[in-house]
């Protein structure tokens, strides 16, 4: 079993920055594919970015150039640095993980929606 806990959400003005963190516990050493997805009220979930243990990263088009996904293996923590935030980025953000090697590099950022483990999310609100 793997447990994931997100933190770092909050309220910011447009143009601001936030860094989300996802702390993993349990059998995290078996995980290979990690990622972030989000869900805004009344909208479907959408993939934000994926990270593979070989360092491969994949981003949704709207995240390219603004968001950076990374992982600290020593802390088993996944990060999402977000800059240039827009009101459209307002959503609940979730992290996810899976042992599969078929990750975003092969299937794109939406792959994160199919991963086995996910957390409860952290809210990001961007005001104009």
N, C-alpha and C positions, 0 to 999 in steps of 0.2 A: 504494500500500500504506500501511496505517496500523498502527502498533505501539502497544499500550497496556500499561502496567505499573502494577499496583496496589501500594500500600504502606499502612502504618499499622495493620494488624491487630495483634491481641495478645490477651492474657488479662486480663479484668477481672471484678470482682464485680458481681452484680446491682445495678442502679441507677447503675452507672458510665457513662462516656462514652468514645467513641473517634471520631477523625476519619480516614476513609479518603481516600486520594488516588489519582488515576489520571493518570499522566503520558502524554500522547500525543505521538507523533513520526511523521514522514512526512507524508502529505497530509491532515493534520488540518484544514487550512483549508477542505477540502471537506465536512467532516462537519457535519451539522445536528442529528441526533438522537443523544443520549447517554443513558446510563443505568447503573443498577446492578441486578444480579440476584444471588441467592444460592442455595446448595445445601447442605442439611444431610445428614449421612450417612443413607443409606437413604430419602431423600426426593427428590421431583422438584424441579427448578429452579423458582424463583418470582421474579417481578419485584418489585423494591423501589421504584424511582422512575425517572422519566425527566426529561430536561432538553432543551429545544429552544433553538436559537440566538436565537429571539425572546423568550426568557425564560420560556416556558411550562414549568411543572413539574407533574408528576402523581405521586401516591404510592399505594402499596398501603395498604389500610385499616389494617393493623397498623403501618405506618410513620408515619401521619399524627400530627402533634403531637410526635413523638419524633425523627424523622430529617429532615434538611434537605439537599437536593441543590443544588449550586452549581457554577459554573465560572469559572475565572480565564482569560480569553482570552489575556492577555499571556503566561501560562505554559503555555497549552494543557493545563491540568490540571483535571480534574473532581474534585469533593469529595463526600463523604457524611459529614455530621456526625450522629453517633448519640448520643442521650442516653437516660437511663432504660432502659438495656439490661436484657434479661431472658434467662434461660437459653434460651428458645425462639429467641433471635436467634443462637445458636451455629450457625455455618455458614461455608463458604468464600464470600467475596464477590468478585464479578467486575464489572468495568466493560465497557461495550460502546459501540460507535459505528457510525453509518451515515450516508450522505449523504441518505437518504430524508427527505422532509418529512412523511411519514405516520408520526407518532410517537405518544407517549403521549396527547397532547391529543385525538387522534382515536380511538385504539385502547385506551387504558388502560395501566397500568404493565406488563402482561404483554408489551407490544410489544417491550420490551427483549430478550426471549428470541429475537427474530427478526433482530436487528441483525447486520450482516456481520462486524464486527471485535470481538474480545474479548480480554482479557488472561488471565493464568494464575491470577489470584486471590490473595487474601490472607485468612488464617484469622482468624476472630473467635471467641473462646471466652468465654462468660459463665458464671460459676459462681454458685451460689446461696449 
